[in-house]
Amino acid sequence: MTDLLYEFEEEAIPPVVALAAAALAGVFALGFVYKLLTVVVL
């Protein structure tokens, strides 16, 4: 298990995975801001 984790860390993160993670984080951030705004307005 430790060897597998070490091999995984050695590999570079694919740009697609990084992009998907960034997009997902952006969606969550936008959703949080939208919910916050609706709570403030209402």
C-alpha angles and dihedrals in degrees: 000000000000091000091051091051091048091051090049092053090049092059120084117245111255112244090234092058092047091048092049091049091050091048091049091049090049092052091050091048092049091047091051093049091046092051090047091051093048090051091050094046095044 
